[in-house]
Amino acid sequence: MGRLFDGPWPIVIIIVVALLLFAAPKLPAMARSLGQSMRIIKSEVKEMKNDGKAEPPEPSGPVEGTIVNHPKAKPGEPTDGTDVPPSTRA
């Protein structure tokens, strides 16, 4: 007699059968309500993550930069910020 409730599976099966027998007409409405609740929770969590964060500014155009410690440049050669190392510049 004690073996019926030793594991969780017999209890789960009994609950599923009881739901199907007694709540079958209400299952579509319950599923719809659950889906709607999940969408609301998901949107609220997304809003909480973004709350207080400013949106990053849109880049206005190309940004110019300089290259520091170019890998092909020889040590001791001056660099003027171009992409071509001084040793191979024409």
FENFENFEN-V126263 format. One record per residue. NEAR is the number of other ideal C-beta (glycine too) atoms within 8 Angstrom. Layout:
near
NEAR
NEAR
This chain:
near
3
5
5
6
7
6
5
5
6
10
8
8
8
8
8
8
8
8
10
8
7
6
9
8
4
7
9
6
7
9
8
8
8
8
8
8
8
8
8
8
8
8
8
8
8
8
8
7
7
7
6
3
6
3
4
4
4
4
5
3
4
3
5
4
4
5
9
5
5
9
4
6
11
7
4
3
9
4
11
5
5
7
4
6
11
11
8
7
7
2
